[in-house]
């Protein structure tokens, strides 16, 4: 990782300049064009933005002396320190845009010259980078004091990455494909109930669509435009004034920022909701491609919740209804059924409850001598905690969501209870389970990419091992219980056609992952090797799943079989 360029390293005479003060009065066109250009530039490749061309595009001719001075300072610092500096940081760009939109609503823009706006925008970037660096490092000593030596590397990585990694670390094409599949699952689910059908009607009325299938055709040009662009920078959608102009304009208008309402916007909520900026009556600029992709599925929950409450309320507790009936009862179930066509044993919680099993796993799958215990969690960490860089608050919330809530076991707690019942013979619904020879793979499936943060699985597995030790102390043999894996539902979507076709074996991906997740200190000959082992333990399952598939099948392992099946089922070309 490179080092962020900050005020104290590039412009120390700036002292305690605050980005809020620097952004007041700058020109709106400079704000929107520079911020969106830099977001697009930063996301174009896996490499950091080259500072020289970034500065050349940032500053106009009137600021050439200032730009040259800043570049020379950056080069001098890099030579002296040996660290590469990064000026353009995606999160700082988003914060600039977010705060600038708030200033516009207050009438506090367009009070400075173009040249001063460029300078102040640059200094605001350095100030925000400095804030980010402070947040990344402020809890280091607290974390070292509060966690065992083996947990500290993961805790530091999680604290650094959790607030923003879902925005900065993604594979756009993979993400889009999973969004489409979940969208199709969702609307197939909605078609099965009266309240769901009414929600579909309200959805179509909102976007002026004949049917829900047409939505993909309306939003996908935005996705394709970003995917097919040939260079980094801002991306504009330019409409033609033809017969379809009015419909296209009205649709894009629904996705474009209007009045920016001041709120506690910790996670770019308004920009996520409205990821376009209307520049004129034919031109819409994409703020962030991920937020546009989220309009296919992820943001659909919030839109449907809003539509549910407009007019006669259809569903009381919408969040609970959605996660229980769709995320767990439909999306997860349909995906598991599709992936494992002929398992030795496959049960879902409703089936087990009907047979008198108390507190069953969300899914119980056995293939030969391998049992997979699934807990499915469509949960979120609130934006105020997610973006707080308060590690104690984050860990407390993660434990509440994934370990124990009050006195009730959740996630890890539920899996531990089911392991106990299996190994003590309390649960006898599977005659093929043999405690002395059956391996148990504990899996928590999660529905939001925030939980693919580096270090999280390592920490949750440490908590899992603590709970497993309690079973050992009860005299239960847990030698065949595998480490805990947190699995993004998108990972299951991507691998499902390969599982269905038998091209890969499910357990092999986990065994591959455990080679990295479990740190064996005896393998390290020196500190550098030990450090490398810890670094390799940080990435999530999703990362190593892709590595495994690349090694086993080559880089063309991705399959469109599931998507084609759903598109054909819904008569979408």
N, C-alpha and C positions, 0 to 999 in steps of 0.2 A: 504494500500500500504506500502511496506517496503521501506527502505531508501537505495539509491545506495551507494555502497562502493566507496570511492573516495580517491585520493592521500592525501588530507588534513586530512582524518580520519584514514587511514590505513598506509600510508607511508609519513608522513609530512616532513621528511627530503628530500623528492624528490623535494620540493620547486615548481618551475614553469616548471617542466619537461613537454615537449610537446609530444603528441603521434606521431607526424610526425617524430621527431628526434629519438624516441625510436624504431620505426618500421624500420628505415633505417638499412639495413644490416642483418636483421634477416633471418633465413633459410626459404626458400619457403615452404618446406614440413611442418615445424612447423606452419607457418602462415595458410596454407590452411586446414591442418588436425585439428588443435586446433580450429580455427574459425568455421569451418563447424560442428565440433563435438559439440561445445557449442551452436550454433544456434539450432541444432537438439535436444540437451538436454533441452534447455530452452522451446522449443515448444511442448515437449512431454506431458505435463500435465498442469493443471491450477495452479499448485503450483510452487513457486520459486525454482530454482535449489539449492539443499543442498550444502553449501559451502565446507564441508569437502570432500565428494567424488569428487567434481569438482576440488579441488586443488590436490587431490591424482592422478587424471587422467591427470591433467595439467602438473605437474612437474615430471621429471624423478628422479631416485635415487640420481643423482649427485646434485640435488637441494633440498634434503629433509630438510636440516637445514633452508633454506630460506622459504620453504613451511610451515614448522612448525611454524616459527616466524610469518608469515603472518596470519596464522589461529589463533594463540594465540592473536594477535593484534585485529583481528575481534571480537573474543569472549570477550576480555576486553572492547572494545568499546560498544558492545551490552549490557553488564552488567552495564556499567556506564551510558549509555544514555537511556536505555530501548527501543531502536529501533533495529529491526532486519535489518541487512545489507545484501544486494544482490550484489554479485560480478558480476555475469553473466547477462548482459543486452543485449537483442536481438539487439537493435539498435547499441550499441557499437560494437558488433560482426560484424555487416554488414559494419560499417564504417572501422573497422580494415581490413576486407577483401577487401573492395573497395580501400582503400589507398594502401594496400599491392600490389594489382594488378597494380596500377599505378607505384609503385616503381619497380616492376618487368620489366615493359616496359622500364624503364629508366636504367635498369641494376644495380639497387641499392639493391638487395637482396643477400643472401648467402655469407655474409661477417663476420658472427658471429658464434660462437660455438652453439651447440644445447642447452647447459645449459643457456648461455647468452640470446639466443633467447627466451627461455621460460620465463625468468625473465622480459625481456623488453616487451614481449607481455602482461604479467600480468600487468605491470606498465602502459602500453598503455591503457589497459582496464580501470584502475582506473582513468587515465587522461581523457579519453573519457566520463566516467560516470560523472566526475566532470564538464565537459563541458555541458553535458545534464542537470545536475541539475541547472547549472547557467542559461541555456536557459529557463528552466521551471519556474524560479523564478524572472528573471531580470525585468519583466514588471509588477510585482504585484502592486507596488505603482502607476504606470501610469494607470493601469486598475481601481484601486480603485478611482483614481481622475477623470477618464473620464466617468465612468458609474454610474448609480443609484445603490443604495444599493441592490435592488432586482435583478439586472443584474450581479453584481460582481461575485457571486459564479459560474454562468454559464460561464462568460467571463474567469475566471481563469482556469476552467476545459477545456474550448475549447482551450485556448492558450497552455496548457500543452499537450493536447491529439491530436490536429489536425495534426501535422506533421507526426505522426507515427502510429496512432491507426489502420489504415487499414492493417498494417503489423503485429501488435502485438495482435489484438483483432478480432479473426475470428473463426468460427466453420468449420473445414476443410471439413467434409462430406457435409454439407449444401452448402458450397461455390462451391464445385465441381459439385454438381447436377445442380445448377443454371447456372454454366459455360457451361455445356453440353447443356442444354435447349436453352440458348442464341446462342450457336454455331449452333445448328440445325435451329433455327429461321433465323439466318444470312444467311446460305447457301441456305435455301429455298427462301429467298428474292433475293439473287444474281441470282438464276436460272430464275428469271422472266424478266430479261432485257439482251440485247446484251452485254452491258459493264460489267454487273455482270457475265455473262457466260465467258467472256474473262478473268476476274479476277480469276475465278475458274480454268481456264486452266493454267494461270500463277502460281497459288498456287500449283496445282498438279505437274507442271513441277519443281517447286522449291524444293519440297520434294520427287520428283520421285515417285508419287502415281498414281494409275490407275484412282481413283476417289476421291472426297473430303470426302466421307464417310469413307475411309480407314484411314484417319488421326486420328480419335478417337481410332482406334485399335492400332495405333503406339504409341500414347502418353499416353494411359491409363495405361499401365504397370508401368509407373513411379508413377502415382497416387495411384494405388493399393498397390505398394510396401510400400509407406509411410503409407497408411491407415492400413495395416496389420502388420506393424512392432511391435515387442513385447517389445522393450525397447528404451529409448532415446539415442541420439547421432547421429553421422553422418550416412547417408544411401548411400550405393554404389549400382549401377546397374552393374552387372557382366554379360557380354555376353558370350554365348557359341560359340565356333568356329565350327558352323555347316553350313548347306546350307543357312540358313537365316542370317548368321553373317554379311556379307558385307552390306546388305540392312539395318539391324538394326544399324550397326556402322555408316553408312553414315547419317541416320536419326538423331541419337543422336549427331553426330558431328555438325549438324546444330543448335543444342540447347546448344552447349558447348562454353565456352569462348575461344576466340583465342587471338589475340593481343588486349590489353586493351588500347583503344584510350583515351588520356587525354582530359577531357571535363568538363564543369560545370555540374557535375553529382550530383545534389542536392537530387534526389529521387531514387538513385540506378538504373538509367536508363539502364546502360549496363548489370548489373547483372539481372535485370528483363528481358531484351531481351535474355540473354544467361544464364539460371539458372543452368547449369551443369558445372562441371570441369572435364576435361579428365585427369585421373591419369595415365592410360596406354592404350594399344590398345584394352583392353577388359573391362576396369573399368571406369565408370563415376560416379562422386559424385554429389548428389543433394545439392545445396547451400541453398535453402529455398523452402519448399513445396508450399507455396502460389505462388511463382513466376513460378513454374512448372504448377500449376493449371491455372494460368493466360494465359498459352500458349494455353489452350483450346479455350478461347474466348476473354478475356480482351485485350491481346496483339495482337489479330487478326487485330484490327483496324490499328495498326502501321505497321504490315506486309503487309496488303492489300494496305495501302497508299504507301509503298515502291514499291510494285509490280505494282501499278498503274502508277508509274513514270519511270519504267524501260521499255525501248523501246518506242513505240508510246503512249503518254499520253492519257488515256481513259477518265478521268474525271478531270475537271478544279479544282474547289475548293472541294477537297475530303472530308475534315472535314464537311463542310456544307452539301454536298450531303449525307454523311453517317448519320449524326444526323437527318436531315430532312426526308429523305426517309426511312431509316431503323429504327433508334431508335424511332422516333416519328410516322412515317407513317406505319410501319410494326410491329415491336416488341411490342410496347405499345398497338397498336390497336388490334393485334391478341390476346394478353394477356387479355385485357378487354373483348373482344368478348367471349373468352373461359370461363372467370370467371363468367360473368353475362349472362346466357343463355336466360332468359325471363324477362328482366327488364321492368318496366312500360314505361320508356323513356330512350333511349340511342342515343346520337348524338356524332359525332366527328367533329373536326373543319372544315374539308373540306366540309362536308355535310351542316354545318351551313353557311359557306361562300357562298356556292352555292345558298342558299336561301336568301342571302342579309344581313346576320348578320356580322357586322364589329367587328373585334377583339374578336372572340368567344373563349371560353375555348378549350383546346385540347380535352377534353371529358366532356360531360354533362350527368350525370346518375341520374335518379330519381327512387327510390323505395318507393312507398307510399308517405308519407309526408317527405321524406328525399332526399335531392339533394346533389350530390357529384360533386364538381367543380374540375377538374383535370388540372393542368399545368404540362407538361412533359418536363424535362430539362436534356438533355445529355450534361452536362457541366463538365469542369475540372478547378481546381485551379492550375495555373502553378507551376512547381516544385520549382522554385526559391522563390515563396511566400509561398507555402505549407510548406517548410522546414526551413523558415527563423526565426521562432519564433518572428516575427515582428507583434504584434497584430493589430496595426493601419493599416498596409498594408493588413492584412488578412481580417479585417472587411470591409475595403474599397472595396476589391475585391469581397467579398461575397455580399455586397450591390449592386455592379454593375451587378453581375450575377443573383441575386435573389430578387432584390427590384426595382431599377431604374438604367437605363443606359442612361446617359445624361438627356434628358427630357422624355424618353420613359419608361413607366412602364414595368417591366419584372417580371416573377414569381409572387411575392406578389402583385406587381402593376397591373398585368393582372387580377389576381383573384379579387382584390378590384374593378377594373373597371366592371367586370362581375357581382359582387354582387350589385353594384350600379344600373346597367342596369336591373337586375332582380327585385330589390326591388322598383324601380321607374316605372316599367312597360314598359321600353323602349324595352326590349327583351320579345317577346310574343310567342316564338316558342314552349313553353310548356303550354298547356291549363290547365294542372293539377297543375301548380305552384301557390300557394297562399301565398303571403308575410306574412300574419299574422299567418299562421299555419305550414309552411314548414321550416324544419331545413336545414341549409346550412353547408356542411362539406367541408372546403377548403383543398385541397391536392396538394402538389408538389411532383411528382415522380422524383427520381434522379437515375442515372445509375452508379455511382461510389461509392464504400464503404467509401471513404474519408468523405462523407457527413453524415455518421452515427456517427460522432464524438460526444462524450458526451458534452452537453451544447449547441450545435448548434441549435437544434429545439427550445429550450427555448428562445434563443436570437432572432431567426427569428420570433417566435410567438410574442415576445415583439414588434418587428418592425411592425408586422401585426396588433397588437392591436392599435398601434399609428395611422396607416392608417385607421383602423376601426373607431377610435374616430373622424376622419375628416368627415366620413359619418354621424356620430351622429350629428355633428355640422351643417351639411346640413339639418338636420331634418329627416333623414332616420332612421327608426327603425331597428336596427341590433341585437336585443335581441336574435334572433334565429340563429345567425351566430356562429358557433363553433370555437374553437381554430385551428390554423394552424398546420397541420401535414406534416412533411417531410418523405416520404415513399420510401425506397430503392426498386428499381424494383425487386430485389431478394426476398424481402418480399412478393411482389405481386405474384411472380412465385411460392413461396412455399405455399401460402394460396389459390392459384387459384383452385386446385381440390376440396378443401373443400367448396369454394364458389359455384362452379359449381354444386356440389352434394347437396347443401342446408344444409350441416352439421353445418355451422355457418352463422351468419348474419353479413354483412359487417360492419354496424355502431357499433355493439357491441364491436368490437376491439378498435374503436376510443374512445368510451365512457369509456372503461376500461383504455385506455392510458391517457385521460384527468384527471382522478382521481389522477394521479401522476404529469402530466405536469403542471397543474394549482395549484399553492401554495396558500392555504387558511391559512393565518397566525392565524386566530381565532381558528384553530384546535390545535395549539401548546400551551401547558400549561407552557412550559419553553423553555430556549434557546436550550437545547439538542434536544427537539422535533422539534423545528423550523429548526435546522440544519439538522435533518433527513428528513424533508419535502423537503428542498432544494436539498439534495443529491438524493432523489428519483425522482426529476424532471429532473435530468441531462441525464439519458440514453435515447437513441433514440427510435422511434416507434418500430423498428425491435425487440429490446430487450423485450419490453412489449407485442408485438404481440405473441412472443414465450411463455412468461409467461402466457398470457391469454389462449393460446391453451393447454399448459401443465395442467392448472387448469381445463379447460372445458372438455378436451378429454383424458387426460393422456399423458405421454411422447411419445407414439407411434402414434401421430397424423399425422406424415409426410406421404404423398401419392406420389406414383410414376406414377399416372395415366397420367399426362401430358407428362412426359418423355417417357413412353411406347407408347403413341399415336404418338409422333414424331419419335421415333425409328422405329415403324412399318411403318409409312408413308414413311420413307426413306430407308426401307428395311435393317436396321442395327440390327444385332443380338447382 
